[in-house]
Amino acid sequence: MGGIVFGHGRECVFSGDIIHHPIQLKYPQLSCMGCEDQALSARTRTSLLDGIAETDTMLMAGHFLAPHATHIETEGEGFRMRCSEC
């Protein structure tokens, strides 16, 4: 997964409209009304999260309240934030 590298070598991925709400971390299969193709949006979201989970790449989710940058961990069949460096 390629992202943007900031100072100190920290890589980040901006999720844009791929993720709208933190609940979509736990349940990436949930899509919002604005997703024209809900099945494709769920696959895209899951692929993004799979690609950065358990890595040093930070997710920068513009639609989330603080923290706006977080590491991602797997949790069951979904994901969660790991905010130790937020």
C-alpha positions in Angstrom: 0.0 0.0 0.0 1.6 3.3 -1.0 0.9 6.4 0.9 2.2 9.8 1.5 5.4 10.0 3.5 5.8 12.9 5.9 8.7 14.1 7.9 10.4 11.5 10.1 9.5 8.8 7.6 5.9 8.5 8.7 3.6 7.1 6.0 0.0 8.0 5.9 -3.0 7.1 3.7 -5.8 9.6 3.3 -9.1 7.7 3.1 -11.2 10.4 1.5 -14.8 9.1 1.1 -13.8 5.4 1.4 -14.6 5.6 5.2 -17.2 8.0 6.6 -17.7 6.8 10.2 -15.6 4.9 12.7 -18.2 2.2 12.9 -17.1 1.2 9.4 -13.8 0.1 11.0 -15.6 -2.6 13.0 -18.1 -3.3 10.3 -16.4 -2.5 6.9 -19.3 -4.0 5.1 -21.5 -1.1 6.1 -21.9 1.5 3.4 -23.6 4.9 3.6 -26.5 6.2 1.4 -24.0 8.2 -0.7 -22.3 5.0 -1.9 -23.6 4.4 -5.4 -22.3 0.8 -5.4 -22.4 -0.4 -1.9 -20.8 -3.8 -2.6 -17.9 -2.2 -4.3 -17.5 0.4 -1.6 -17.4 -2.3 1.1 -14.7 -4.2 -0.9 -12.7 -1.1 -1.4 -12.9 -0.2 2.3 -11.9 -3.7 3.4 -9.0 -3.7 1.0 -7.7 -0.4 2.2 -7.9 -1.4 5.9 -6.4 -4.9 5.2 -3.5 -3.2 3.5 -2.6 -0.9 6.4 -3.7 -3.0 9.4 -0.8 -4.1 11.7 1.6 -1.8 9.8 3.2 1.6 10.7 1.1 3.3 8.0 -1.4 5.7 9.6 -5.0 6.2 8.4 -6.0 9.8 8.0 -9.8 9.7 7.9 -11.1 13.2 7.1 -14.6 12.4 8.2 -13.6 11.3 11.7 -13.6 13.5 14.7 -10.2 13.5 16.6 -8.0 11.6 16.4 -7.7 12.3 12.6 -4.7 10.0 12.2 -4.4 6.6 13.7 -2.9 3.2 13.2 -5.2 0.3 12.4 -5.4 -3.1 14.0 -7.4 -6.1 13.1 -10.1 -7.1 15.5 -12.2 -10.2 14.8 -13.6 -9.8 11.3 -13.2 -6.0 11.4 -10.7 -3.4 12.5 -10.1 -0.9 15.2 -8.0 2.2 15.9 -4.6 1.9 17.7 -4.1 5.4 19.0 -0.9 5.1 21.0 0.8 7.8 19.0 -2.3 10.0 18.2 
